[in-house]
Amino acid sequence: MRKSILIFFCVATIILTVLSSANAEKTYRWKYNSLWPSGIALYEADEYFCETVNKLSDGKLKIKLYPAGQLLPGHQNLDAVRKGTIECAGDFGAYWSGKNTAFDILATTPMGMTWIDYMLWIYHGGGQKIYDQIYGEFNCKWLLQNFTPIEAGFRTNTPIQTLEDYKGLKLRIGSLFGQKILKKLGASPILMDGSEVYEAIAREVVDGAEFSIAAVDWTVGFQEITKYWCAPAWYQTAIVLGLIVNEDAWNELPQNLQNVVVQAARATTAYMSSYYEYGNIEATKKFQNAGVEITHLSKESMTRLNTVIEEVLAEEAQKNPDFKMVLQSQIDFMKDFAPVREYESPYTFGTNELPIPDIQ
């Protein structure tokens, strides 16, 4: 009897050892669908992330990157990851606002937080738990992968300097609440995929568009088809770009490879966010040398915009509990950080002059 038990334990130990060894040798292969075509600068962050994972994992997790449109369109990313059609993809929450308006301010909040504010809030201020909750409902794990700073602004062939100048213009804008605000200003907002923007302006389907930061807009070619650049980009004071991973694919990874993905995402956030901001230096010079004129909204226009934005955000908070939860968390962070921003001023980032609606 004792001999039989001993033989059983020996065999069991051998089997467990073999299985453990096989698992240790397993290579995981993921497909990553970018939101962006390969020709624009935003695609570079996805390249950096995938290369970093592939190196840090010593080849145990191999991610193959596909530019938008090669495997599937970028606007299908959330559904494709949710269903497990692909393991992971690039994310910009505003693209999914039709599913839940809370996604929009997880991507950017009009006249809201800077990219540094978002980073503090996500990493340390409870933001990550909120992303986990909202994206978790779509069978996705969400990680911060990258920021671009405040966008450049609207690019048009007629100058915009006051709110009245928006009236009657057909303008492409990527965020839901940017669209709502433009409507209140008398403009006709149009939502279209980023890959369609250049042709839409060139063929005068729209009168102008916002897209991204100067470093990205230059690679799109706006200097070839527009004469004016209106700043500041009140509608997107930061752009939060994430990584979405199918929950089943994520849970299948061993802990050490999950850690690789997390650290690669953090490395990409640090390196590429600063890369884009620094790239704005040269890109701005190029736009000016190309003859593009930068105009600025008047102070009076910005004050009036503040009021409009408060109204729009408060209205949505009454309709959608998820939206209210996200906005309240952001407001709490901004209020908590306000005294720090005040004593750090003028050597700080962002501003305490924010449209903070009463959503109680």
FENSUL-V252433 format. One record per residue. N is the residue number from 1. RES is the residue in one letter. BURIAL is + if it has 16 or more other C-alpha atoms within 10 Angstrom, else -. Layout:
N:RES:BURIAL
N:RES:BURIAL
This chain:
1:M:-
2:R:-
3:K:-
4:S:-
5:I:-
6:L:-
7:I:-
8:F:-
9:F:-
10:C:-
11:V:-
12:A:-
13:T:-
14:I:-
15:I:-
16:L:-
17:T:-
18:V:-
19:L:-
20:S:-
21:S:-
22:A:-
23:N:-
24:A:-
25:E:-
26:K:-
27:T:-
28:Y:-
29:R:-
30:W:+
31:K:+
32:Y:+
33:N:+
34:S:+
35:L:+
36:W:+
37:P:+
38:S:+
39:G:-
40:I:+
41:A:+
42:L:+
43:Y:+
44:E:-
45:A:+
46:D:+
47:E:+
48:Y:+
49:F:+
50:C:+
51:E:+
52:T:+
53:V:+
54:N:+
55:K:-
56:L:+
57:S:+
58:D:-
59:G:-
60:K:+
61:L:+
62:K:+
63:I:+
64:K:-
65:L:+
66:Y:+
67:P:+
68:A:+
69:G:+
70:Q:-
71:L:-
72:L:+
73:P:+
74:G:+
75:H:+
76:Q:+
77:N:+
78:L:+
79:D:-
80:A:+
81:V:+
82:R:+
83:K:+
84:G:+
85:T:-
86:I:+
87:E:+
88:C:+
89:A:+
90:G:+
91:D:+
92:F:+
93:G:+
94:A:+
95:Y:+
96:W:+
97:S:+
98:G:-
99:K:-
100:N:-
101:T:+
102:A:+
103:F:+
104:D:+
105:I:+
106:L:+
107:A:+
108:T:+
109:T:+
110:P:+
111:M:+
112:G:+
113:M:+
114:T:+
115:W:+
116:I:-
117:D:+
118:Y:+
119:M:+
120:L:-
121:W:+
122:I:+
123:Y:-
124:H:-
125:G:+
126:G:-
127:G:+
128:Q:+
129:K:-
130:I:+
131:Y:+
132:D:+
133:Q:-
134:I:+
135:Y:+
136:G:+
137:E:-
138:F:+
139:N:+
140:C:+
141:K:+
142:W:+
143:L:+
144:L:+
145:Q:+
146:N:+
147:F:+
148:T:+
149:P:+
150:I:+
151:E:+
152:A:+
153:G:+
154:F:+
155:R:+
156:T:+
157:N:+
158:T:+
159:P:+
160:I:+
161:Q:+
162:T:+
163:L:+
164:E:-
165:D:-
166:Y:+
167:K:-
168:G:-
169:L:+
170:K:+
171:L:+
172:R:+
173:I:+
174:G:+
175:S:+
176:L:+
177:F:+
178:G:+
179:Q:+
180:K:+
181:I:+
182:L:+
183:K:-
184:K:-
185:L:+
186:G:+
187:A:+
188:S:+
189:P:+
190:I:-
191:L:-
192:M:-
193:D:+
194:G:+
195:S:+
196:E:-
197:V:+
198:Y:+
199:E:-
200:A:+
201:I:+
202:A:-
203:R:-
204:E:-
205:V:-
206:V:+
207:D:+
208:G:+
209:A:+
210:E:+
211:F:+
212:S:+
213:I:+
214:A:+
215:A:+
216:V:+
217:D:+
218:W:+
219:T:-
220:V:+
221:G:-
222:F:+
223:Q:+
224:E:-
225:I:+
226:T:+
227:K:+
228:Y:+
229:W:+
230:C:+
231:A:+
232:P:+
233:A:+
234:W:+
235:Y:+
236:Q:+
237:T:+
238:A:+
239:I:+
240:V:+
241:L:+
242:G:+
243:L:+
244:I:+
245:V:+
246:N:+
247:E:+
248:D:-
249:A:+
250:W:+
251:N:-
252:E:-
253:L:-
254:P:-
255:Q:-
256:N:-
257:L:+
258:Q:+
259:N:-
260:V:+
261:V:+
262:V:+
263:Q:+
264:A:+
265:A:+
266:R:+
267:A:+
268:T:+
269:T:+
270:A:-
271:Y:-
272:M:+
273:S:+
274:S:-
275:Y:+
276:Y:+
277:E:+
278:Y:-
279:G:+
280:N:+
281:I:-
282:E:-
283:A:+
284:T:+
285:K:-
286:K:+
287:F:+
288:Q:-
289:N:-
290:A:-
291:G:-
292:V:+
293:E:+
294:I:+
295:T:+
296:H:+
297:L:+
298:S:-
299:K:-
300:E:-
301:S:-
302:M:+
303:T:-
304:R:-
305:L:+
306:N:+
307:T:-
308:V:+
309:I:+
310:E:+
311:E:+
312:V:+
313:L:+
314:A:+
315:E:-
316:E:+
317:A:+
318:Q:-
319:K:-
320:N:-
321:P:-
322:D:+
323:F:+
324:K:+
325:M:-
326:V:+
327:L:+
328:Q:+
329:S:+
330:Q:+
331:I:+
332:D:-
333:F:+
334:M:+
335:K:-
336:D:-
337:F:-
338:A:+
339:P:-
340:V:-
341:R:+
342:E:-
343:Y:-
344:E:-
345:S:-
346:P:-
347:Y:-
348:T:-
349:F:-
350:G:+
351:T:+
352:N:+
353:E:-
354:L:+
355:P:+
356:I:+
357:P:+
358:D:-
359:I:+
360:Q:-
